[in-house]
Amino acid sequence: MGALALMTSMIFAGCGGDEQASSGKTPVKAMKVLQQDAPVSYSYPGQLKGMNDVEVHSRVSGSIMEKYFKGGDTVREGQPLYRIDSRQYESAVIEAEAKLHKAESNLRKSQDDLYRDEVLFNDKAISEQSLFNQREDVKANMATVDSERAAVRKAQENLDDTIVYAPMSGRVSVDDVAVGTYATAGSTKLVSIGSLDPIYAQFSVSETEYLNILAKAMEEGLVDANGQDNSDNSDLPPVKIVLSNGYEYPLVGKITAADRSFNDNSGSLTIKALFSNPYGALLPGMFARVKFLDVTVKDAVLVPQRAVQQLLEETFVLVVDENGKSLSKNVVLGEKVGSYYVVKKGLTKDDTVIVDGLTNLQSGKDLDVTMVTADDMGFSLKESTDIVSKS
């Protein structure tokens, strides 16, 4: 009898607990919306490229006999890089010179014959046709001499081209060909050379981002309403790069070039920013985040990114209303600032947004609210060191 009573009490106690859980408040964490001046930086993933990257090819074919540098060396323009087997080209020069000497000998003989025939013609000892034929022989031999001289020049150029010189100053790649490799003229890549100072960062922006940047530039007075540049180079906003380890390169750069149109496939615009690289610390191929057009948004309304939700085409946050219930508010977002979004429309500094406990939470629910701070949640206005694009 006592056991039955105990079981009955446990069953009723359990039912009472379920009823309390089903009617209880949903625990959430929330914080006040921030309103303060916010530094906005446009940031995009980019890649560093040399100003002049060229592949070095030989002008003649042959086996590589000597190499005068090591991969990764810095070379100067005109410095010898390779020597190609020159024996066949030396023979070609000797052969061409021999043909030239023979042609010059034939020319001298035909000129002597012409002088003799002119004397004979004046003495009426030969016909006019014979004199004409001899003059044509001289012209033909002169043409042959010119042709053989050109052949000698060509053979000498080929011989000279067995020494391959650096076409520019810069650093050579490490994927250079080894001694003994057969190089085909104009085809085999011997090595590549790139200049390191200056160096540029190449990145892409979407049409929307481009328009946002242009609008900000107009606000700052850097361009007028027609998009015309109103500033000299000293007034342009600084362009900076942050390397993949989070290190911000100390020297500032500037935007120097942009593609003339948006790419049809990607819908993006390619832009180049030029940086001085006096010590060669920046290398082509490195990835970096490009930051430019730093501006301060006055009295910006800021909401944590993790509070923002999207459903179909609507962007919204859940706030705590005056009755302690959840309430959905649509928002229009601006730029990212660290862990936050700038809110252009939909919130004020008096709103309290829910930042934790959002899973399956709907508008109109009773809430058990725990107020937290940005430090509690690890939020910051500073940018992450990850190389990611502003979106």
C-alpha positions as CSV (number, residue, x, y, z in Angstrom):
1,M,0.0,0.0,0.0
2,G,2.9,2.4,0.9
3,A,4.6,1.5,-2.4
4,L,1.5,2.3,-4.4
5,A,1.2,5.6,-2.7
6,L,4.8,6.4,-3.5
7,M,4.3,5.5,-7.2
8,T,1.2,7.6,-7.4
9,S,2.9,10.6,-5.9
10,M,5.8,10.2,-8.4
11,I,3.5,10.1,-11.4
12,F,1.6,13.2,-10.4
13,A,4.9,15.0,-9.5
14,G,6.2,14.1,-13.0
15,C,3.1,15.4,-14.7
16,G,3.3,18.6,-12.8
17,G,7.0,19.0,-13.9
18,D,6.1,18.6,-17.6
19,E,3.3,21.1,-17.3
20,Q,5.7,23.6,-15.7
21,A,8.4,23.0,-18.4
22,S,5.8,23.5,-21.2
23,S,4.6,26.7,-19.8
24,G,8.0,28.0,-18.6
25,K,10.0,30.9,-20.1
26,T,12.7,30.4,-22.8
27,P,16.2,31.2,-21.5
28,V,18.1,33.6,-23.7
29,K,21.1,35.9,-23.5
30,A,20.6,39.5,-24.7
31,M,22.5,42.8,-24.9
32,K,21.8,46.4,-25.6
33,V,22.3,47.7,-29.2
34,L,25.4,49.8,-29.4
35,Q,25.4,53.4,-30.8
36,Q,28.8,54.9,-31.2
37,D,31.3,56.1,-33.8
38,A,32.5,53.1,-35.8
39,P,35.5,52.7,-38.0
40,V,34.5,51.2,-41.3
41,S,37.1,49.5,-43.5
42,Y,36.4,48.0,-46.9
43,S,38.4,44.7,-46.9
44,Y,38.8,42.2,-49.7
45,P,40.9,39.1,-50.3
46,G,43.7,39.7,-52.8
47,Q,46.9,38.2,-54.1
48,L,50.3,39.9,-54.6
49,K,51.8,40.1,-58.0
50,G,55.0,41.4,-59.5
51,M,54.9,44.5,-61.6
52,N,56.7,42.8,-64.4
53,D,56.8,39.0,-64.5
54,V,58.4,37.7,-67.7
55,E,59.4,34.2,-68.8
56,V,62.9,33.9,-70.3
57,H,63.2,31.9,-73.5
58,S,66.2,31.2,-75.7
59,R,66.2,32.5,-79.3
60,V,68.1,29.5,-80.5
61,S,67.8,25.8,-79.9
62,G,70.5,23.7,-78.2
63,S,71.7,22.1,-75.0
64,I,72.3,24.2,-71.9
65,M,76.0,24.2,-71.3
66,E,76.4,26.7,-68.5
67,K,74.2,28.5,-66.0
68,Y,75.4,31.7,-64.3
69,F,73.0,32.1,-61.4
70,K,71.1,30.2,-58.7
71,G,67.4,30.0,-58.4
72,G,66.1,32.8,-56.2
73,D,69.0,35.2,-57.1
74,T,68.4,38.8,-57.8
75,V,69.8,39.7,-61.2
76,R,70.3,42.9,-63.1
77,E,69.2,43.7,-66.7
78,G,71.7,42.4,-69.2
79,Q,73.3,39.9,-66.9
80,P,74.2,36.6,-68.6
81,L,72.0,33.7,-67.4
82,Y,72.7,30.7,-69.6
83,R,75.1,29.6,-72.3
84,I,73.7,27.3,-75.0
85,D,75.9,24.9,-77.0
86,S,77.4,27.2,-79.7
87,R,79.3,24.8,-81.9
88,Q,76.7,24.5,-84.7
89,Y,76.3,28.3,-84.7
90,E,80.0,28.9,-84.9
91,S,80.1,26.5,-87.9
92,A,77.2,28.4,-89.4
93,V,79.1,31.7,-89.1
94,I,82.2,30.2,-90.8
95,E,80.1,28.8,-93.6
96,A,78.2,32.0,-94.1
97,E,81.4,34.0,-94.2
98,A,82.9,31.7,-96.8
99,K,79.8,32.1,-99.0
100,L,80.1,35.8,-98.6
101,H,83.8,35.8,-99.6
102,K,82.9,33.7,-102.7
103,A,80.1,36.1,-103.6
104,E,82.3,39.1,-103.2
105,S,85.0,37.5,-105.4
106,N,82.4,36.8,-108.1
107,L,81.2,40.4,-107.8
108,R,84.8,41.7,-108.3
109,K,85.3,39.5,-111.3
110,S,82.0,40.6,-112.9
111,Q,82.9,44.2,-112.3
112,D,86.3,43.7,-113.9
113,D,84.6,42.0,-116.9
114,L,82.2,44.9,-117.2
115,Y,85.0,47.4,-117.3
116,R,86.7,45.3,-120.0
117,D,83.4,45.0,-122.0
118,E,82.8,48.7,-121.8
119,V,86.2,49.3,-123.4
120,L,85.5,46.7,-126.1
121,F,82.1,48.2,-126.8
122,N,83.5,51.6,-127.2
123,D,85.9,50.0,-129.7
124,K,82.9,48.4,-131.3
125,A,84.5,45.0,-130.6
126,I,81.4,43.5,-128.8
127,S,77.6,44.0,-129.3
128,E,75.4,46.1,-127.1
129,Q,73.6,42.9,-126.0
130,S,76.9,41.5,-124.6
131,L,77.5,44.7,-122.6
132,F,73.9,44.6,-121.3
133,N,74.3,40.9,-120.2
134,Q,77.5,41.8,-118.4
135,R,75.8,44.6,-116.5
136,E,73.1,42.3,-115.4
137,D,75.7,39.8,-114.1
138,V,77.1,42.6,-112.0
139,K,73.7,43.4,-110.6
140,A,73.0,39.8,-109.8
141,N,76.3,39.4,-108.1
142,M,75.7,42.5,-106.0
143,A,72.4,41.1,-104.9
144,T,74.1,37.8,-104.0
145,V,76.6,39.7,-101.9
146,D,73.8,41.5,-100.1
147,S,72.1,38.2,-99.4
148,E,75.2,36.6,-98.1
149,R,76.0,39.5,-95.9
150,A,72.5,39.2,-94.4
151,A,73.2,35.5,-93.9
152,V,76.4,36.3,-92.0
153,R,74.6,38.8,-89.8
154,K,71.9,36.2,-89.1
155,A,74.4,33.5,-88.3
156,Q,76.3,35.9,-86.0
157,E,73.1,36.9,-84.2
158,N,72.3,33.2,-83.7
159,L,75.8,32.7,-82.3
160,D,75.4,35.8,-80.0
161,D,72.1,34.4,-78.9
162,T,73.7,31.3,-77.4
163,I,74.3,33.6,-74.4
164,V,70.9,34.3,-72.8
165,Y,70.8,37.6,-70.9
166,A,68.3,38.8,-68.3
167,P,65.8,41.0,-70.1
168,M,65.1,43.0,-66.9
169,S,66.3,43.4,-63.3
170,G,64.5,41.3,-60.7
171,R,64.5,38.1,-58.8
172,V,64.6,34.8,-60.8
173,S,62.4,31.9,-60.0
174,V,63.6,28.6,-58.5
175,D,62.1,26.5,-61.3
176,D,65.0,27.2,-63.6
177,V,66.1,24.5,-66.1
178,A,69.3,22.6,-65.4
179,V,72.5,22.3,-67.3
180,G,72.2,19.7,-70.0
181,T,68.5,20.4,-70.8
182,Y,67.7,20.9,-74.4
183,A,66.1,24.2,-75.0
184,T,63.9,24.8,-78.0
185,A,64.0,28.3,-79.4
186,G,61.0,30.4,-78.3
187,S,59.4,27.4,-76.6
188,T,61.3,26.1,-73.6
189,K,60.9,28.3,-70.5
190,L,64.3,28.7,-69.0
191,V,63.4,30.7,-66.0
192,S,61.1,33.6,-65.0
193,I,62.0,37.0,-63.6
194,G,59.9,39.3,-61.6
195,S,60.5,42.8,-60.2
196,L,59.7,43.0,-56.5
197,D,59.7,46.8,-56.0
198,P,57.1,48.0,-56.4
199,I,54.6,45.2,-56.1
200,Y,50.9,45.3,-56.4
201,A,47.9,43.6,-54.8
202,Q,45.1,42.4,-57.1
203,F,41.6,41.9,-55.8
204,S,38.0,42.0,-57.0
205,V,34.9,43.8,-55.8
206,S,31.2,43.2,-56.7
207,E,29.1,45.8,-58.3
208,T,27.3,46.6,-55.1
209,E,30.6,47.0,-53.2
210,Y,31.9,49.2,-56.0
211,L,28.9,51.5,-55.7
212,N,29.2,51.6,-51.9
213,I,32.9,52.6,-52.2
214,L,32.0,55.2,-54.8
215,A,29.3,56.6,-52.5
216,K,31.7,56.8,-49.5
217,A,34.3,58.5,-51.7
218,M,31.7,61.1,-52.7
219,E,30.8,61.6,-49.0
220,E,34.5,62.2,-48.2
221,G,34.8,64.7,-51.1
222,L,37.3,62.6,-53.0
223,V,35.2,62.4,-56.1
224,D,32.3,64.6,-57.3
225,A,28.8,63.6,-58.3
226,N,30.1,62.8,-61.8
227,G,32.8,60.4,-60.5
228,Q,35.6,62.9,-61.3
229,D,38.7,62.8,-59.0
230,N,38.8,65.9,-56.8
231,S,42.0,65.0,-55.0
232,D,45.7,64.8,-55.6
233,N,47.6,61.6,-54.7
234,S,48.4,62.9,-51.2
235,D,44.6,63.2,-50.4
236,L,43.7,59.7,-51.5
237,P,42.7,57.4,-48.6
238,P,45.4,55.0,-47.6
239,V,45.4,51.5,-48.9
240,K,46.8,48.8,-46.6
241,I,47.3,45.1,-46.7
242,V,47.1,42.6,-43.9
243,L,49.1,39.4,-44.5
244,S,47.8,35.9,-43.9
245,N,49.5,35.8,-40.4
246,G,47.6,39.0,-39.4
247,Y,50.6,41.3,-39.8
248,E,49.7,44.7,-41.2
249,Y,52.3,45.8,-43.8
250,P,53.6,49.2,-42.5
251,L,53.8,51.0,-45.9
252,V,50.6,52.3,-47.4
253,G,49.8,51.9,-51.1
254,K,47.3,53.4,-53.5
255,I,44.8,52.2,-56.1
256,T,46.5,52.6,-59.5
257,A,44.3,50.6,-61.9
258,A,40.9,49.1,-62.3
259,D,39.5,47.0,-65.1
260,R,37.4,48.9,-67.6
261,S,34.3,46.7,-67.0
262,F,32.8,44.1,-64.7
263,N,33.5,40.4,-65.6
264,D,30.5,38.9,-67.3
265,N,30.9,35.6,-65.5
266,S,31.8,36.6,-62.0
267,G,30.1,40.0,-61.9
268,S,33.2,41.5,-60.2
269,L,35.6,44.3,-61.0
270,T,39.4,43.7,-60.8
271,I,41.4,46.4,-59.0
272,K,45.2,46.8,-58.5
273,A,46.8,48.6,-55.5
274,L,50.5,49.5,-55.7
275,F,52.9,49.2,-52.8
276,S,56.5,50.1,-52.3
277,N,58.6,47.0,-51.4
278,P,62.1,48.3,-50.8
279,Y,63.3,45.3,-48.8
280,G,61.6,42.6,-50.8
281,A,59.5,41.4,-47.9
282,L,56.4,41.0,-50.1
283,L,56.6,38.2,-52.7
284,P,54.4,37.5,-55.7
285,G,51.8,34.9,-55.0
286,M,51.3,35.8,-51.3
287,F,47.7,36.2,-50.2
288,A,46.7,39.3,-48.3
289,R,43.6,41.2,-47.2
290,V,43.4,44.6,-48.9
291,K,41.9,47.4,-46.8
292,F,41.1,50.8,-48.1
293,L,38.8,53.9,-47.8
294,D,38.8,53.9,-43.9
295,V,36.0,56.1,-42.8
296,T,34.2,56.7,-39.5
297,V,30.4,56.3,-39.3
298,K,29.2,58.8,-36.8
299,D,26.8,57.5,-34.1
300,A,26.5,54.1,-35.9
301,V,23.8,51.7,-34.6
302,L,25.6,48.4,-34.2
303,V,24.2,44.9,-33.8
304,P,26.2,41.7,-33.3
305,Q,26.4,39.6,-36.4
306,R,25.3,36.5,-34.5
307,A,22.0,38.2,-33.7
308,V,21.1,38.6,-37.4
309,Q,18.9,36.0,-39.1
310,Q,17.6,35.6,-42.6
311,L,14.5,34.0,-43.9
312,L,14.0,34.1,-47.6
313,E,14.7,37.7,-48.6
314,E,14.0,39.2,-45.1
315,T,16.8,40.1,-42.7
316,F,15.7,40.4,-39.1
317,V,16.7,40.2,-35.4
318,L,14.8,39.1,-32.3
319,V,14.6,41.7,-29.6
320,V,13.2,41.7,-26.0
321,D,10.0,43.8,-25.9
322,E,8.7,45.8,-22.9
323,N,6.7,42.7,-21.8
324,G,9.7,40.4,-21.7
325,K,8.6,38.6,-24.9
326,S,10.5,38.0,-28.1
327,L,9.7,40.4,-31.0
328,S,11.0,40.1,-34.6
329,K,12.3,43.3,-36.2
330,N,13.3,43.6,-39.9
331,V,16.6,45.4,-40.4
332,V,18.6,47.0,-43.2
333,L,22.3,46.3,-42.8
334,G,25.3,48.2,-43.8
335,E,29.0,47.4,-43.5
336,K,30.6,44.9,-41.2
337,V,32.6,46.3,-38.3
338,G,34.5,43.6,-36.5
339,S,31.8,41.3,-34.9
340,Y,29.0,43.8,-35.7
341,Y,26.9,45.1,-38.5
342,V,26.1,48.7,-39.0
343,V,22.3,48.9,-39.0
344,K,20.9,51.5,-41.4
345,K,17.3,50.9,-40.5
346,G,15.2,48.9,-38.0
347,L,16.9,49.3,-34.6
348,T,17.7,52.0,-32.1
349,K,20.1,52.2,-29.2
350,D,17.1,51.5,-26.9
351,D,16.6,48.0,-28.3
352,T,17.8,44.9,-26.6
353,V,18.7,42.1,-29.0
354,I,18.9,38.4,-28.3
355,V,22.4,37.0,-29.0
356,D,22.1,33.5,-27.6
357,G,19.3,31.0,-27.4
358,L,17.9,31.8,-30.9
359,T,17.5,28.2,-32.0
360,N,13.8,27.6,-32.9
361,L,12.9,30.8,-31.0
362,Q,9.9,32.6,-32.5
363,S,8.4,36.0,-32.0
364,G,5.9,36.3,-29.1
365,K,7.7,33.8,-26.7
366,D,8.0,34.6,-22.9
367,L,11.7,35.0,-22.1
368,D,14.0,34.4,-19.2
369,V,16.6,37.0,-20.1
370,T,20.2,37.1,-19.0
371,M,21.8,40.4,-19.9
372,V,25.4,40.0,-21.2
373,T,28.1,42.4,-22.4
374,A,30.2,42.4,-25.5
375,D,33.2,41.1,-23.5
376,D,31.1,38.2,-22.2
377,M,30.3,37.2,-25.8
378,G,33.7,37.9,-27.2
379,F,32.4,40.6,-29.5
380,S,34.8,43.3,-30.8
381,L,34.8,46.2,-33.2
382,K,38.2,45.1,-34.4
383,E,38.6,43.1,-37.6
384,S,39.4,39.4,-37.6
385,T,42.9,38.5,-39.0
386,D,41.3,35.9,-41.3
387,I,41.5,36.8,-44.9
388,V,37.8,37.1,-45.8
389,S,35.9,39.5,-48.1
390,K,33.4,42.0,-46.9
391,S,30.0,40.8,-47.8
